[in-house]
Amino acid sequence: MKKHKNDKNNSNTEKETNVVRLIRKANRLVEGKYRFDIWEMRVFTKMLMKIHRDDEDFKVYRIYLHEVIQDFELQEDGHSYKYLKQGAERLGRREIRVLMDTPDGKMELFTHIATGVKSFVEEKSAKYLDISFHPDMKPFLLQLQSQFLMYDVRNILKLQSSFSIRIYELLKQYETIGKRQIKIQELKEMLDVVDKYPLYGNFKQRVIVKAQEDLEEFTDIKFTFDEVKTGRAVTALTFWITPNKNKQDVGKMLYFPEIAEEISTDGELDDLLNVTKNWEGMTKSLLEQWINIYGIEAVGQEISKTNKLILEGKNIHNPIGFVTWALQNPNVLKGTSTVQVAPIVPNTELKLKSKEIEKYWKGEFNQWFLDYLQQLAIASKHEIFHGIVEELRSLYSEKLFSSLFLHKDGSVNEEALNSSVGVKLLEKENRTKETVFADWFFERFQQKITLQRNGAWEVLT
């Protein structure tokens, strides 16, 4: 690929390709009915990358040709701007169908995706184009608070098929659960290929198998699939989704905000790298991201606490997940021997009565415990987490499992699933909510308590 004249801009772009860059889409948009060619998808992706999570309205997004070439690792052949321009103009004409939940029931929105394409007439001097999203797209891209997909865009930059990108997103939604079943007709409608691939055999080879190969080669997840038949006809596919360990450094699901400027704490960074060298998956890039967002002092403190817990024999299977959760939830007590939530009251000065202990059991501790279960699940290793999910799936019927752990739109209810996984993790350690409460209470008041046969809590003397 030819070098760009603007070496500074080129250098900056190269740096950007080595950091996590997150894009967000409402689940309804991920499952919308539309079809892009690869250049439309590239323009669309670049537009998504320019949205800030706090934006309240769309802007005019300037898409630079050299950024597109750099990000997608394309060859500069003299026709790239023409392809970019044509892709943007086709995107401006492209229409989409998306389901919407309204107070009066479910509706389908039919709208254009992009608008206002401005491009150069002379290709020789063309460096960029301007484009914006159609206002109807706001609910699916701006101010997203729940039920949305977020992933590192680097996972899809090397994919040459827009269908593979769509399959990646549809499966990424269910990565936590590890399984997704989609009817063939519904999948074809989402990809807008009902007429393009009427025969299942062609659809399977051109879309499904191609996506399977692409995801395993380039992204952080991979899949196998089973065919579900009605009579002799294949009517649905069951996808089995697993982490792609060979690509985990590319797309680890770290819920980071936008990356800040480069840090200049090389000495301290080297020290942190040294004390985390035995942590599976730890990289210099990940440490830089943490420091950019949370500050080196907070990162250092959480790493120190985590290593101390490991030395004390605590079962922290995934230190990276543990620290990530701790940094994102600084006000939540993280275990039974880390942060004190209140000044210690020696038992010689105060002996709480049963009813007073009960108030903590039903009140403050109860909320803390819900957060604690989330932490346990997030900090567990992928293999352990997915093993427990399969265990839960075997306990419930498919209908009950879906009602417990999926939202009405079919997306994963992460909070509910993490809570159940957290409970199972406690069971594997022979711990219960009651034993955790006793530890929590002792950490708070330095008083040992026990649960009596009548269900009342009492302080041990």
N, C-alpha and C positions, 0 to 999 in steps of 0.2 A: 504494500500500500504506500502511496506517495506521502511524503511528509508535508505538513501544512506550513505555510509561511509564518503564521503566527505561532511560534514555538511556545510562547507563554501560555496561550489559551489551550494549546494541545497538551502541554504538560499538566495543566490544571485538570483537563478532562481525564487524563490518564489516572491522576490521583483519585478522581471521583469514582472511577470504575472499581476501585479497591475498597470502597466503604459501603456499608449497608445503606441502600436507598429504598425506602418503603413506599408502596403505593396502596391506596385504599379504595375499595369498591363495595357498595351495598350488595348483600347477597342476592337481592332481586336482580341487580344489574348483571352479576356473574351468570345468572340463570336466564337472562333475557334471550330473546329470539333475534339473532342477527348474524351476519357473516361478513368478515373482513378478508381482503387479500392481505398479503404480508406487508405491503407498503402502507396500507391504511392502518394496520395494526401497529406499525412502527410510529406513525404520526400520533395515533391515539395514545400509545404508551408514553411518548415524550410529553404529551400534554398532561397525562396523569402525574408524571414525575415533577411537574412544575406547580402542582396544587399543594398549598400548605394546609396542614390539618386544621388551622384556625381560620382559614379563609371563609368569609361569609358570602362572597359572590365570586363569580367567574371573572377572569381577567382576559385580556388579549395575550395569548402565549406566543412568544417568539421562538421558533424552532430553527436552530442553526444547522446548516448542512454538515459542517465539520463535526458537530456533536453526534449527529445521527450516524455518520460514518464511523466515528470512534466507538460509540456505545455498542453498535451492532456488529462491529468488526467487519465492515464492508470494504470492498475495493473501490477506489476512486477512479472511475473509468471515463469521466467527462459527461456522462449522462445521468449522474446521480441526482442532480437538482431536478431534472425533468421527472424522474421517478418519484421524488419527494413531492413535487408540485402536483403531479397527477394523483398521487395517493391522498393528499390533503383535499383535493377537489372532489374525489370520489367519496371521501369520508364526509364531506359537506353535504353530499346528496344521499348518503346512507341513512336508512330508517331503522328503527328498533322497536320491538314490542317488549314491554316490561310490565309485570304484574305489580299492582299497588294495593295496599291495605287502606281502606277508607272507613269512616264511621258507618257508612251505609253498605259496606260489603267490599269484596275484592273486585278491583277494576283492572283493565289492561290499558296501559298508556302506549299510544302509537305516536312516535315523534322522531324528528331528525336528531342526530347526535352532535354535529358540529355546525358552525356557522361562521360567516365573515372571513373567508380565506383571502389573504392578500399576498401576492407573490410577484416576483420580478418578471418582466417581459423578456429581457435579454439574459440568457442563461450564463453568459461569460462572466457577468458581474454579479450574479446572484449568489448571496451568502445565506439567506434566511427567508422564512415566510412567517406570516402572522395568521393565527387562527384562534377561535374560541369555541367553548361548548354551548350548545343550545340551552337556554334557560330552563327548559323542562328537565334537564339532567341534574339539576341541583340536589333533589332529595337523595340521589344515588351516589353523589361524589363529595358533597360538602357537609361539614358539621355532623359527621357520622358518629353516633354515640353507642350504638349497639347493632348487632346482627350485620356485621360487615366482615369482609375478607381483607387481610393485610399481609403482604409478603414482600420479600426482597426482590426488586425488579431484576436484579442480576440473573435470577433463575431463568428468565425468558428471553434475554437479549440474544442468545445464540440459536434460538429455535427458529427454523426457517419455514415452519408451517403455522399459520394462524389457528388451524384446528388443534395442533399440539398445545398451543398456548391456552386455548379454551379448555381443553381436557385437563391441563395442569391446574387451572383455577378451580374447575369443578371438583377435582379430587383434593386439592389443597383445603377446601372447605371442610372435608371429612378426614383430614389427616389425623386428628385427635382420636377419632373412633377407629380408623383403619379399614373401614368398609363403606361402600356406597353402592346401592343398586339403582339403576336407571333403566326405564323402559326404552327400547330401541326407538320407538316413535317419538317419545319426548326428547331424547337426545338429538335425534335428527332435526326436530323442530328448533331446539335451542341453537344448533349449529347452522340452521337454515339450509339443510342439504337434502330435504325430502325428495326434491326433484333431481338433484345432482347425483345422488346415490340411492336409487330406488331398491336395488338388490343388496341384501345384507352382506353377501360375500365381498362385494366391492367396498362397501362402507367399512367393513372390518379391516381389510388390508390397507386401504388408502387413509383411513382416519385412526382407527383404534390401534392397530399394530404399529403404524408409523409413530403415533404419540407414545406408545410404550417404549419404543427404541429411543426416541428423542429425550423423554424424561429421564431415562436411566443414564443417558450419556451426559446430559447438561444440567439437570435440576436436583434439588434436595429431596425429592420423593421419587419413588418408582412404584410400579403396580403390576399385578397379574390380574387376570379376569376369568370368570366362569360364565358360560352361556346358560341362560335360563330359557327353557323351551316350553312352549304350549303346543302339545302334539309334536309335530316334527319341525315346527318353525321356531326360530330363536326370537323371543319377544322382549328379552331384557338382558342386561349385563350386570354381574356383580363384580365390582372392582375391589381388590384387596390392596390397600395402600400401606406402604412401609417407608421408613426413612432411607434415603440413599446415602449410606455412610461415606461413600467415596466423594460426595459433593456437599457434605454437611458444612464445610467452611464457607460455601457460597450462599446458602440460604437459611441459616439457622433462624428459627422464628423468635427473634429477640424484639420485644415490643418497644423499640427505641423511637423517640421523636427524631426530627431531622438532625443530621450530623452537623456539628459546629465546625469552626475553623480547626486547622491542624494544631496540635499541642506541641509544646516545646519543653517537655519534662523528661528528657531521655534518661537521665540518671535514675530518677525515681521509677520510671517505667521499667528499666532494666531490673531494679530491685523487685518490683511486683512480678515481673516475668519469672524471676528466679524462685520466688516463694510459691508460685503456682505451676511450676514446671511439671509436676506430677498430675495435674488436673487434665483429665481427658478432654480434648477439644480446645484447650486454651491457646490463643494466638495473640501476637502483638497487636494485630488489627482490632481484635475484640476489646483488649484492654484500653486502647486508644478511644474506642467508641464510648466505653463506660466513663472514662475520664473527661471526655468532651462534654458529656451530658450531666454527670453527677459531681464532677470535681475529684481531684486526686485524693483529697483527704477522706471523703466519704468512701471512695472505692477501697483505699488502703485499710480503713477501719473494718469494712465488711469482709475483706479477704482475711484480715487478721483474726476476726471473730470465727470465721468459718474454719480456718486452719486449727484454731484452738479447740473447736468442737470435735474436729476429726481426731486430734490427739487425745481427747477425752473419751474417744470410743463411740461417738455419736454416729449413727448410720446415715451419713450424708452421701448418697450414691452419686449425686450429680452436683458437684460444687459450683459449676457455672450457673446452672439453673437456680441453685440456692441463693447465690449472690445477686443474680439478676432480680429475683423476686424481692430480696431484701432492699435493694436499691430503689425499686419501684414502690415499695410499701414501707417507708421509713418509720411510720408511726405504729406499726403493728409489732407486738412482741413475737420474737422469732425463736421460740423454743423455751426450754425450761431452765436454761442457764446462761442467757445472754443479756437481755435488757430488762431492767427493773421498771415496772410501770408505775410505781409509787414508792415513797420512802418506806423502808422496812420498819415495821412496828414490832418490837420484841414481845414475845408472849408473856413476859413478866409484867408488861404494862397494859396489855389488852388481851382478853380472852373472849372471842366473838361467840355469840349464842347461835343456836341452830338456825333460827329464823334469819339472822343476819347473814350467815353463810349461804343460806338458800337464796338470798337476794343476789349474791354474786354468781351463784350457780345458774340462775335463770336469766340474769341480766348481763353484766359486763363480760363475764367469762363466756357466755353463750355466743356473743358476737365475735369475741376473740377466737373462739374455737372454729367458727366457720372460716375465718381468715387462715387459721392454722392448717385446716384441711386443704385449702387451696394451695398453701405453700408446700405441703407434703407432696401433693400431686405434681406440681410444677417442678419441684426439685428432684423428682424420681427419674431414673433412666428411661429411655424410650422403650427398651425391651420389657422392663418391669411394668411401665404404664400400660402398654398395649396388651401385655399378658393379663392384667387385671380387667381391662376393657373386655377382652374375650371371655373372661370368667363371668363378668356381669351379663354379657350377652347370652351365655349358656344358662344363666339363672332365670332370665325373663323371656317371655315370648317376644317375637319381633315387634308386635304391636305395642306391647307394654314398654319395651326398651325405647322405642321411638317416642312414646308419650312422655317418658321420664327424661330423656336426654337430647331431644331435638325440639327446636322451636317450630311454630306452626308453618313457617316458610321452608322448613326442612333443614335449616342450618343447625350446627351443633350448639347445644346449651352448655357452654364451657364450665360455668359455675356449678351446675348440677352434676356434671360428669366428674369434675375435679373433686367435689365433695365426696362422692361415692368412692372414687379411687382412694382418696385420703383415708376414709374409714377402713377400707380393705388393707391399706398399708399399716394402719395401727393394729389391725387384727393379726397381721403377719409378725408383728413385734410383741404380740400378747399384751397389747395395751388397749384400754377402753377410754371412753370420754370421761368416766369417773376417775381413772388413774391419772389422766392428763390434768383434770381439775385439781386433784390433790397436789400434784407437782406445781401447778400454776399458783395455787393458794399459798403453798409454802414459800415460793419465790417472792410472793407479794408481802406476806405477813410473818414469815419465819415461824409458822405454826403448822404442825402436822394434824391432818384431819382424817376422819374415817367415815364411811357410810354405814349406818346402822341397819339392822334387818327391817326396821320400821320405815326405812327410806329417809331418815333424818341424818343430817351431817353433824358431827360432833368433833370438837377439838380433843386430841389425845393429850392426856396429862402425864 
